């Protein structure tokens, strides 16, 4: 099957899960494929480099969606890991 071989040859699968249904189908595809690939990895090194440049700045996560929607719940723990829990994130 061409589509399966094409996915097998790539390093990762980029997905933009903007709704719960999108997230469900991405996870479903991961389970149904005969192999696993990493999805939409967090750029820890790039975020760390930027936050280190501005030690005195407040860190603020801003999104249009409500707090319980969007990427807030995904990004917040990764930001805390990146900055080693040394600064507050608003």
Buried (B, 14 or more C-beta within 10 A) or exposed (E): EEEEEEBEEEEEBEBEBEEEEEEEEBEEBBEEBEEEEEBEEBEEEEBBEEBEEEEEEEBEEEEEEEEEEBBBEEBEEBBBEBBEEEBEBE
